[in-house]
Amino acid sequence: MSGETGYYAPNVGMEGIAEARLSSANLVHNLNVLRSHAPGDMMAMVKADAYGHGLVETAVRTVRAGAEWIGVATLAEALDLYHRGGITETPIMVVFFLPTQTQQLRAAIEAGVNLGVSSVEQAEAAAEQARLAGRRVRFHWKVDTGTTRGGSPEVDWPLLGEKLYELEREGVAEIVAQWSHLARAEELGEANEYQKAAFARAWDVAKGIGLEPRLRHFANSAAILGDPETHFDLTRPGIALFGSNPIPGHDADLRPVMELRSRVSIVKRNPAGAGVGYGHTHRLDRDTTTALVPIGYADGIHRASSGSGRVWLRGEIRPVIGRVSMDQVIVDCGDDEVRAGDEVVFFGFSDDTPSADDWARWSGTIGNEIYTGIGTRVPRRWID
Ligand SMILES: *Cc1c(COP(=O)(O)O)cnc(C)c1O
């Protein structure tokens, strides 16, 4: 397999300035924690460049750690994993596709990629490409049980079910699974009963038509940790694999896979009263040493965190002051001695540093958006 060099740089603009360091050991740890909650098969969700960690490099490590399936959002992601990543033995599922993606559909079917299917149009478009390829397309029938997002709505279950049955009889499709997605998994308890009941009805509809999918899957990270009744044959963890806690306040023993570091570029001693950064949203109330760190919102330090962010620098947690710029932030170092070149950790592996979930709170978002927002010019480096 390729993807084992441990280094991934889609765009090397921040080479020598900032780095996202990645830990295989922590990825394996998280996978094992999830496995202890849900012992069945696991589909590691590595869409969106593996939540910013690097698609191929992360998927290869996840497979090596024992994931039985790989899940991605798009056909292009699946094809990249198959051809560039060499993931040809572990089955890959694509969450969605457009009926108009004919060439990619054909290539995906030839690569044996499993397709999430939510509509008759999708089923027909994929079946047409399967006929042309002389192959069977593997479908995972997605049912909308209450997200009002992807998946076939309940009124369409009989229609789509009959279509899938017909394509299976024709020998052009295999209905591998039925699946759904939870809207409120992190709330635990009652919030999910409605969707669980709908998922049971969808299964009855499939059985009534004569379909016999061998798999059912429903649970994302939060549901894996919080609700065993959603586990079925296969679970689909995403964010928990990367160490963010999907259920606020729940102690899950997950470890961050990514650490984001940069270095001090310029140190200044400034007089009391100086305005800091764009808009002078912060003014120094005393003589202050500031450290400029050359990483900004283009690299994933959300502008919305202006005035709230904190970094680790020379053994202390220090405030980021003023507005976050596109390529730089300013750190208040008080009267401490700091030097150009000193390491700055935005979020790290150690409990002494802030976490991505801290940055999520400071930015008014969730860990998922922090990780997926780390800019493409920041090189990713696996450290083990
Ligand atoms: C992203 C995704 C997941 C993983 O969700 P997390 O909350 O990150 O665990 C699971 N299933 C589907 C369909 C997804 O798109």
The ligand as an SDF file (V2000), in Angstrom:
LIG
                    3D

 15 15  0  0  0  0  0  0  0  0999 V2000
  -19.7070   11.4800    8.9650 C   0  0  0  0  0  0  0  0  0  0  0  0
  -20.6030   10.3640    9.0920 C   0  0  0  0  0  0  0  0  0  0  0  0
  -20.5190    9.5020   10.1910 C   0  0  0  0  0  0  0  0  0  0  0  0
  -19.5710    9.7370   11.3370 C   0  0  0  0  0  0  0  0  0  0  0  0
  -20.1350   10.6820   12.2030 O   0  0  0  0  0  0  0  0  0  0  0  0
  -19.3930   11.1010   13.5680 P   0  0  0  0  0  0  0  0  0  0  0  0
  -20.4130   11.8500   14.2980 O   0  0  0  0  0  0  0  0  0  0  0  0
  -18.2220   11.9390   13.1510 O   0  0  0  0  0  0  0  0  0  0  0  0
  -18.9890    9.8340   14.2140 O   0  0  0  0  0  0  0  0  0  0  0  0
  -21.3500    8.4060   10.2260 C   0  0  0  0  0  0  0  0  0  0  0  0
  -22.2260    8.1800    9.2320 N   0  0  0  0  0  0  0  0  0  0  0  0
  -22.3540    8.9990    8.1630 C   0  0  0  0  0  0  0  0  0  0  0  0
  -23.3570    8.6960    7.1140 C   0  0  0  0  0  0  0  0  0  0  0  0
  -21.5610   10.1140    8.0670 C   0  0  0  0  0  0  0  0  0  0  0  0
  -21.6810   10.9160    7.0060 O   0  0  0  0  0  0  0  0  0  0  0  0
  1  2  1  0
  2  3  1  0
  2 14  2  0
  3  4  1  0
  3 10  2  0
  4  5  1  0
  5  6  1  0
  6  7  2  0
  6  8  1  0
  6  9  1  0
 10 11  1  0
 11 12  2  0
 12 13  1  0
 12 14  1  0
 14 15  1  0
M  END
$$$$
